[in-house]
Amino acid sequence: MIMQLVIPTGNPKSLIRLSLGDPTVFGNLDTPDSVVDAVIKQLKNKKNNGYTHSAGMPEARAAIAKKYSTPNAPLTANDIVITSGCSGAVDLAIKVLCNPGDKMLIPSPGFSLYQTIASHFGVRCAQYKLIPEKQFEVDLKHLESLIDDDTKCILINNPGNPTGSNFSKAHILDIIALAEKYCLPIIADEIYANQVFPGQEFHYFGELSKEVPILSLNGLAKQYCVPGWRIGWVAIQDKQDRFKNVRNGLLSLSQLIMGATTPIQAAIPDILFNTDPSFYPTMNSTLAKHALFLYDKLSQVSGLVPIKPQACLYLMVGIDVNKFSDIKSDVDFSEKLLQEEMVFVLPGTCFSIPNFIRLVYVAPFEQLEESAVRFADFCSRHMKK
Ligand SMILES: Cc1ncc(COP(=O)(O)O)c(C=O)c1O
């Protein structure tokens, strides 16, 4: 795909970036001081400047296990492998479950890294559909139709990027039942765990699965607003002991790169257990306020069909190209919006869903208000008369 999203020079309007899934870009969603202090403490004591176990520091693995255990899915330190960001966890999970030539099922729309890592390793991806009209639930019939003898796992991302969706407990149980029918393990990318809006409930796949082994992928990036710290992990949830080889495989693969940066690993127990508990709900409420504002405003613009988000950082907006006089596609829409209005969004084509755009709503509220005005002006200017 060739795209020309070049930031124009000479347009007097200020640039509004609604493109990057990074909560730190504007400084308004701040990392709590206690999280920063936890790392400073470790740097100052100079005790964690060396190498550590390739699967992560024992204290950090134990803290993650304690924090992310649920009554139905207790974890121990041995169930955790710390990685360089959640991207590292995606890499390990795919490589441990698939060999070159195997097939895995990934969501469409979905985070492009899955396909990038899989194809680099020679793993084929088949994309199962998410249904926009059902807030991007999985099209279970389509998912089932893709399963064949070569299929080695199903990758699910919940809450979702780029969809902003959060699956109900019933839907998660349906997905697990399908995986169980075909004896397929699940990779659950849960990097946005608990980052759901007031009124929504988040459920881990591992908490709801009895038979199907789950590799749950998570990290500090989004929940503590520190994507640059590059801390992620794989949590092995395997109630029936089916993953003995996978467990060993993960440990072997972790040795290829000597893990994530050690002073930050050393700070993990403090970060997870000494962060003000109000930080999280406050951030979620801010995100919900931003998301629902943009959703409401864009719902009133002819030619745009936003899908109500339930979680994390993302709003998907359908583009009804038939209503516009000179907009051919989501890519065309994104390019012209940037050139004329200085609003930067990503076309859905980046996530395998043409005729949608993805908005990230971490920007300060005033910028979102201004962007809503610019969207309305842009669409009305390009409307068919
Ligand atoms: C769904 C999803 N998984 C994984 C990642 C990678 O996370 P990290 O920055 O910790 O590597 C991202 C980052 O945006 C993401 O959106």
The ligand as an SDF file (V2000), in Angstrom:
LIG
                    3D

 16 16  0  0  0  0  0  0  0  0999 V2000
   -2.8430   -4.2280   20.4030 C   0  0  0  0  0  0  0  0  0  0  0  0
   -1.4210   -3.9170   20.6920 C   0  0  0  0  0  0  0  0  0  0  0  0
   -0.5910   -4.9110   21.0260 N   0  0  0  0  0  0  0  0  0  0  0  0
    0.7010   -4.6810   21.2800 C   0  0  0  0  0  0  0  0  0  0  0  0
    1.2220   -3.3950   21.2150 C   0  0  0  0  0  0  0  0  0  0  0  0
    2.6970   -3.1950   21.4680 C   0  0  0  0  0  0  0  0  0  0  0  0
    2.9150   -2.6880   22.7490 O   0  0  0  0  0  0  0  0  0  0  0  0
    4.3940   -2.2430   23.2350 P   0  0  0  0  0  0  0  0  0  0  0  0
    4.5330   -0.7920   22.9280 O   0  0  0  0  0  0  0  0  0  0  0  0
    4.4250   -2.5320   24.7090 O   0  0  0  0  0  0  0  0  0  0  0  0
    5.3750   -3.0580   22.4760 O   0  0  0  0  0  0  0  0  0  0  0  0
    0.3880   -2.3330   20.8730 C   0  0  0  0  0  0  0  0  0  0  0  0
    0.9300   -0.9660   20.7510 C   0  0  0  0  0  0  0  0  0  0  0  0
    0.3000   -0.0300   20.3100 O   0  0  0  0  0  0  0  0  0  0  0  0
   -0.9690   -2.5940   20.6000 C   0  0  0  0  0  0  0  0  0  0  0  0
   -1.8300   -1.6180   20.2700 O   0  0  0  0  0  0  0  0  0  0  0  0
  1  2  1  0
  2  3  1  0
  2 15  2  0
  3  4  2  0
  4  5  1  0
  5  6  1  0
  5 12  2  0
  6  7  1  0
  7  8  1  0
  8  9  2  0
  8 10  1  0
  8 11  1  0
 12 13  1  0
 12 15  1  0
 13 14  2  0
 15 16  1  0
M  END
$$$$
